[in-house]
Amino acid sequence: MLIRNIYWLLFTIFFLLNCCGYSTQALIAPHLKTIAIPLVENQTIRPGLEEALTEKLTEDFNKDRHLRITSIENADVVLECQITGYNKIPQSYDADQNVYAYRITIDATGRCEDRVTSDIIWEGPVSAWITYDPNAESEETGIEKALAKLSLEIVRKTITSW
């Protein structure tokens, strides 16, 4: 009888502990409803990254639906980003020393401000990289994939850094 009660007690404790502390909701302060995304600044010599990342961020925030895109004047949150680095280096070689994979890395810095309370939500570096096969896809496709990863990381930081 005592052993059965101990098992029930342990089962209850285990059950209660596993039900605590997990949520799939974003950690956004309830007063924040809108976000503005000014044009990303490109500090690299690779043209076009700024427009592509700005577009991708807008698309990803629209998909996420936690914050609605609006103008800077009406925004509760302002997200400013600068692309600080673009790097394409050979990742893998075949037996004849031909490159069969490149690694593209895109570095950025971001600053996300709560304009209602004037608090900085997050600030700092963010980076993303991908490996692509130049025989199967173009460098532009690799850049698109790296920017997609970078954008998702920025959205994640913005939504969960509360």
N, C-alpha and C positions, 0 to 999 in steps of 0.2 A: 504494500500500500504506500509506504514512504517513497519507494523508488518511482512509482507511478506519479505521485505528486511532484517529485523533483523533475521528472520528464515534462510534465505539464507546465511547471514554472519556467523551466529552461525554454520550452517551446514558445511560451508567451513572451518572455523577454526577447528572444530571437526575433519573433514576429514584429514586436513593437519597434525594435531598433532598426529593422530593415524598412520600416515604413516612414522613417523620419528623415528630413533633410534633403529630399530630392524633388526637383521641379523641372519641368520642361519649358516653363515660361521664361521670357526674357526678364532681366533684372533692371528694368527701366523705371525710373522714378515716375510716379503717377501724373505729375504735373507736366511731363514732357510728351508732346504729341506730334511736333513737327521738326523737320531738320532742313537746313540749307547746306548745299554743297557747292561752294564757289569753284570755278575752274581750277583744277589741279595745276600747280606750278611745276615746270619741267626744268631741272637744273642739269640735265645731261645734254650730250650732243646728239642723241637719238631723237629725231623729230616725231611728233605725233603721239607720244606716250601720254601727254597731258589730256588730250581730248578723249583718248581711248579709256583711260582710267576714270575720268569724270563721268563718261557715259556708263561705264560698267558699275560704278558706285551707285549712280542713280537707278539703274536697272535692278541691282541687288537690294537696295533699300526698298524699292517698290515691291519686289517679290517678298521681302521679309515682312512688310506691313506693320511693323511696330511703330515706325515713325513715318509720317507723311511728308513728302518733299514739298517745300515751299520756298518763297523768296527769303533773302537774308533779313529783310525788314520784319517779316512775320514769323521768323523761326524761333523755336524754343531752344534748339541746338544748332550750332554751326560747326561744321567739320571742314577743317582746312588741311590740305595735304600738299607735300612737295616730293616729287620724285628726285631722289638724290644720287641714284646710281643705276646704271645699266651695264651688265657684263655678260658677254657670251664667250665661253671658253670651251675648248675641246674636253670632252668627258671620257670618251673611249676611242680606242684605235683598233683596227684590224691587224692581221699579220704583216701587211704591206705598209703599215704606218699611215693608212688612210683613216681620217676621222669618220666614225660611224655614229657618234652621239655627241651633241653639244649640251652644255648646261647654260641656261639663261637665268640670270638672277636680276631681280628688280628690287632696289632698296628705296624706301620712302620714309618720311617723317610725317607725323600727323599731330593735330591738335584739335580736340573736340571740347567745345565749351558749352556749358549749360547757361544760356543767356538769361534765364529766369532768376537764378541764384548767383550768377557770375562765377560759378565754380568751374574748374577744369576737370572734365570727366576722365580724360586720358590724354597723355602727351608723350611722344617719343617715337623711336624707330619702329618700323615694321618692314618685313622683307618676305619675298616669295621666290621660289625657283622651280624650274622644271627641266627635265631632260628631253630632248627631241632628236629624232633621227633625220638628218638632212636629206637622206635618200627617199624618205617617205612623206615628209612635210616641209613646208617652208619656214624660214626664220620668223616671218610674220605670224604664222600659226603658233609657233612656240611663244612668241611675245603675247599673243592673245590668251594663251593658257596661263602664262605667268601672271598677267594682269588680272585674270579671273581669280586666281588663287589669292593675289594681293588684295583685291577688292573684298573677297569673302572674309579675309582676316581682319580688315578694317571694320567691316560691318560687325563681325563677332566682337571685336574690342569695344565698339561703340555700344552695342546692345548689352554686353555683359560686364562692363567695367564700372558698374554702379556700386 
